[in-house]
Amino acid sequence: MELEMQSVDEEKWKWRSVEVVKDVDVHLDVGNLLTFDPNAIDEDEFRESAEDCLRNIARDNAQLLVSQLWKLPSELVDGVYVAKLPATTTRFPREKAIAQVKQPTKWETFAKIKGIKKNRRSQMIWDEQLKEYRPRWGYKRINDDTQDWIHEVPDHTDPFEDQFEKRAKAKKERIAKNELQHLRNIARNMKGKVPGLSLMPVKNPDKEELRSLQTVARKSTASLGKFTGSLPKERAAKHLDRKRKFDANFGDSETEKKKAKKVFERIKSSKTLVDANRAANLVQAEKERARSQKRKEDEEEGGNARRSKHGNTKFRKKQSKKGRVHQQGKGGKSGKAKGTGKNHASKGKQKSFKGKQRS
């Protein structure tokens, strides 16, 4: 008897009505195949059998969604009826930020200006010597001369030059050139200003420039510098792989209360939130910097004025030497000015004139 009643209940569950009545209308987002049910759950039914209660609610909501799907316009495609879903009405937050547009490389920019179009070539190519298809690049590529045990010496070259060493050196130079181009593209695509954009050696590089270039070179590997070894006595780079930390959206209420109370007490307290000593030091440092800058400008202006007034330094020295010789010839002392020599000469003339009158 119990088995018969159970079978009857199963048949009733299987052939339930497609018409579902709710106290509060549910919100249907057919574009996302979502159903939002704001109706309250019957507590008595939930306590009696939670699983059956939730299953009945899920069945009714799914029935409402399927009923809306059958009202959509449909078409027959390959013997199957297909309905076109409408636009979505529910907006979901993104897990990650929108990806930024990748900046073109130097070659891509040049190709766009010149109208050069990239023609995709096949990866495999026919080898006439081995009579089989071989990769165009990489391992076991076509025309691979690295496995040759003999190498022809070209004309107009040194016959005693090691061609195998020359080939290995040329390969290393090509790899270094590609790496340099890769670093240039990284430096160009960075938001901030990168010291030494060309990443070429300079005469007197600064410590900060060297550290910045070292950081860029370290992160230019495939693992972004994760497995790159460190140099002896090397300092750790600042702000490297540092991620911002945010609190969870759904946290503990007690923690939120403590944070709010701490902020309120800090605002309410009579203590100043500004460090007076640090502020005074910053102001003093700014004044010293402005004073030193003004002193340098004044020195530069004074030097330019003296050069424009007196001309060349060597010419001034020659003039001063000639003046001293001229003073000594007129009876003046070498250590005194030109006017002093003239006065001594005039006094000598007066004495000789008086002597002639007496005679």
Secondary structure as GFF3:
##gff-version 3
##sequence-region A 1 359
A	DSSP	alpha_helix	2	14	.	.	.	ID=ss1
A	DSSP	beta_strand	27	29	.	.	.	ID=ss2
A	DSSP	beta_strand	34	36	.	.	.	ID=ss3
A	DSSP	alpha_helix	43	48	.	.	.	ID=ss4
A	DSSP	alpha_helix	50	70	.	.	.	ID=ss5
A	DSSP	beta_strand	74	77	.	.	.	ID=ss6
A	DSSP	beta_strand	80	83	.	.	.	ID=ss7
A	DSSP	alpha_helix	106	114	.	.	.	ID=ss8
A	DSSP	beta_strand	124	127	.	.	.	ID=ss9
A	DSSP	beta_strand	132	135	.	.	.	ID=ss10
A	DSSP	alpha_helix	163	189	.	.	.	ID=ss11
A	DSSP	alpha_helix	207	218	.	.	.	ID=ss12
A	DSSP	alpha_helix	253	268	.	.	.	ID=ss13
A	DSSP	alpha_helix	276	310	.	.	.	ID=ss14
A	DSSP	alpha_helix	313	329	.	.	.	ID=ss15
A	DSSP	alpha_helix	338	358	.	.	.	ID=ss16
###
